[in-house]
Every structure is written in structure tokens, then in C-alpha cells.
Amino acid sequence: MPPDWQTQRDSEHLRLLGIFHYVSAGLTGIGLLVGIIYLVLGVILGGVALAEGEEEAMFVGAVFGGTGLFILLISGAMIAVEILAARYLMSDRKRTFCMVIAAINCLSFPTGTALGVFTFIVLSRPSVQARFAKVAAAEAAQGSRNA
């Protein structure tokens, strides 16, 4: 059993990581706004081109709209998984999922990289691994009792 100070340190670090994942999700929301702008521009360009019968402008509108839709989908998915990772970190659940999200965060330089690396460091501690394993075992036992 780890000393009490180590348990407190792990709890604090996991709580802080959860908060920072929420902040990262909020920053990803800026990407969502960029996607909305592109989508609106694409619809406007496509509408104007349709009214004037210009095929090249319709293509440009479709490219802008498609790019905006792609950005919206990717940003929305990242926001969702960041929020899930934050919740899981704060409740000592789904360590592997949190590690995968940390790896994806590493692609977003510099803040995502720092968050991903610190998440790896904290989740790699034996005391944190034991916390997550204990919660997973309790959930498995609860699930087998309910089945």
C-alpha cells in the first residue's frame, strides 16, 4: 500500500490532469468555430454561384463547405473524447482510453504535447496503475453481480 502522501499526490495529479483535459476540450472548441466559419462561407459561395450559374464558384463553395464540415466533425469528436478522458481521469477509470487520448493530444503542439506527456507520466506510475486496476476490478465484480 503506498504511503498516504503518495495517494494524495496521485489524487491531486489526476484531478489536475482532468481539469487540463477539460481546458483542452474548450480550446478545441475554437477549432469548432473555425469549422462553422468555413461551412457558412461555403454555403454562401455555393448559393451565390448557384444563383449566377457559375460552376467554378460552386466548386469553390463545395470545397469550403466540405472543409468546414470536416473540421466540425474532427473538432466535435475531439471535444467529446477529451471530456470523457477528463471524467475518466478524475474517477480512476479506463486507463487505456486515457493513454490513447494522451497520444492523440501529443499531435497538437505545444500544449497538447505537454498535456499528453504529463498524462503518460502520471498514468505510468505503479501507484496510479494500481488505483485504476482496483476500480476496474470493482466495476467487473459489480457487473458480474448484476448479470
N, C-alpha and C positions, 0 to 999 in steps of 0.2 A: 504494500500500500504506500503510495507516495506521501511525502510529508504534507502537512496542511498548507504550507506556504506555496508549494508547487501546485496543489489543487486550486488554490486561489489565483495563482498566476495563470494557469491554464484557462480557468473560467473567464478571467479578465481579457486574456488574449483572444479567446473565441468570441466573446461579446464584442470586442473592438473590431475584429475581422468581420463579424456580421454587420456592424454599423457601416464599415467601409464598403462592404458589398452593396448595401442599400444606397450609399452615396454614388457608387459606380453605376448602379442602375439609373439613378437620377441624371447622371452625366450622359448616359447613353440616350436618355430622353431628348437630349439636344439633337442627336442624330435622327430621332423620330421627327423633329421639327424640320430638319433639312429634307427628309423624305417627303413630308407634306408639301413643302415649297416646290419641289421638283414635280410632284404629282399635279399640283394646281397649275404650274406653268405648262405642263404637258397637255392638260385638258384645255387650257385657254388657247395655246398654239394650235392644237388639233381642231378646236371649234372654229377658230378664225380661218384656218386653212380649208376646212370643210365648207364654210360659207362662201369662200372665194374660189373653191375648186382647185387649189394648188396641192399637187400630190407630194412635192418635196417637203413642203412645210408640214403636211400631215405626218410624214415620216419622222421629221424632227420632233413634232409633238408626241408621237408614239414613243420615241426613244426617251424623251424627258419623262413621260408618264410611266414607262416601264422601269426606268432607273429609280424614280420616286417610289414606285410600288415595291421594288426590290429592297431599297433602303428601309422602307417601312416594315417589311416582313423581317428582315435581319435584325433591325433595332428592337422591334417588338419581342422577338424571340429571345434576344439577349437580356432585355429588361426582365422578362419572365424568369429566365433561369438564374439571373443574378439575385432576384428576390427570393427564389427558392433556396439558393445556396446560402443566403443570409439567414433565412429561417432555420435551415438545417444546421448551420454552424452554431447558432445560438441554442439549439436544442440537442446538440451532440448526436446528430443523426446523419446517415448517408455520407460517410466519409469519402467514398469513391466518387460520388457525384460532385462533391465539393472540390476534389482534386482535379476532376475533368474541367470544371468551370474555371479553376485557377489556371490550368494550362491554356484555356481559351483566352483568359484575361491577359496572359503573357504576350499575346499578339498585339495588344493595344499599348504601345509605348508612349510615354514613360509610366503613367500612373497605373495602368492595368498590369504592366510588368512587375512593378513594385508590389502591388496587391497580390498578384499570383505567386510571386516568390515568397512573400511573408506567409501566405496561406499554406504553401508547401512546407515551409519551415515549422510552423505550428502543428500542422497535421501529421508531420513525420515524427514528432516526439513520442516516445513509448508511452508516456503517461496519458497523452491525448488519444493515442490509438486504443489504449485500454478503456478510456471513457466511452469512446464510440462503440467498441466491442461490447461493453456492458449494456449499453442502451439497445444495441441490435439484438443481443441475447434476450433481453427483457421483452422486446417487441415480438420476437419469434415465439417466446413462451406464451405471451398473451394471445398471439394469433392462433397457436395450436389449441389453446383452451377454448377459443371462440368457434373453432371449426367443428 
